[in-house]
């Protein structure tokens, strides 16, 4: 155990350097988070502007696509039933 004690006691950290590294890491993290918020705000503003400029709102496009999908599904189902109907 004396050998392990010597290895552990020989490990000395330069505290001012460690403190500086921690401070720089904290500052970098805050700057990164701030940059991320600014980029997200810019993208959201651009997206809202783009949606406002559309001729047809996205909800109307989604409703139309859903209606078309239902019609296509029903047509496919009817075609399958006609093709595979039993004589009974």
C-alpha angles and dihedrals in degrees: 000000000000089000092055091048091055093050093048094043090049091060105094124173122211096235099197090051092047091048091050091049092050091049093049091047091051092048091048091050092051092048091049093049091048091050091050092052092049092049092048091049091051092049092048092050091049091048093050091048091050093049091049089054095054118109092219120037117240092244091058090048090050092048091049092049091049091050091049091049091051092049091048091047092050091047091051092047092050091048091051092047091049092049095046102034116135122231090237 
